[in-house]
């Protein structure tokens, strides 16, 4: 059996009474694009920094590419790509020179110009980081993380500041590295990005996993569809768990054509907000009866 790219069991990280990560279990197979979602303060960044070897855990077992990142070697770091926050804003090298320099550190690096094009930096290849916008510096961070063809890459909110065209180019780049067999752990606040790219999505809140499923599986958890139509000039809406039955009844009791009829099934964002809301309500009222939502 192939060893997973990432294996976490009973992960805890405490800061005094604050439990930033509170008993997290997770396994990510090799070659998977995995999106880790959650509100600010949920424990995403702490978890990712532990996996990258930049932060020590309080307790639990962690294996990344078969190695405990807390005692990672130089050879292990050559196999891992990391997009750090704000690292490209400093330095005297141009964007192309920065990526060229990074490429020399790896035995099988990607083509420099192709990588710059994939993150939308071709026209700014000769510019120094200090002259780039915040979004352009994030693109450079992505290029630096991917240039070495890593076995595993951590991308922390990679498309923040990207325009729509650059985001689509980035999505194509992630699809290409997936084709190379690279494992990707992605954090993002763009739910459409996670829906488009991820094989599976984990949603964490208060340091715990509250849902773990494919994008389609998560969407299917929502218990209602939204139906809207116009009845005798009056706009009406209905939320129902049985849309087919509701529509049959609506058609049977409505003479003539129903205008502006629309059936909208829950989006990933709808499910995400529902899960986070349930977790926050449970935290506010610990005595409430809550059911396990992670699977």
Buried (B, 14 or more C-beta within 10 A) or exposed (E): EEEBBBBBEEBBBBEEEEBBBBBBBBBBBBBBBBBBBBBEEBBBBBBBBBBBBEBEBBEBEBBBBEBEBEEBEEEBBBBBBBBBEEBBBEEEBBBBBBBBBBBEEBEEBBEBBEBBBBBBBEEBBEBBBEEBEEBBBBBBBBBBBBBBBBBBBBBBBBBEBBEEEBBBBBBEBBEBBBEEEBBBBBBBEBBEBBBBBBBBBBBBBBBBBBBBBEBEBBBEBBEBBBBEBEEEEEEEEBEBEEBEEBBEEBEEEEEEEEEEBEBEEBBBBBBBBBBBEBBEEBEEEEEEEEEEBBE
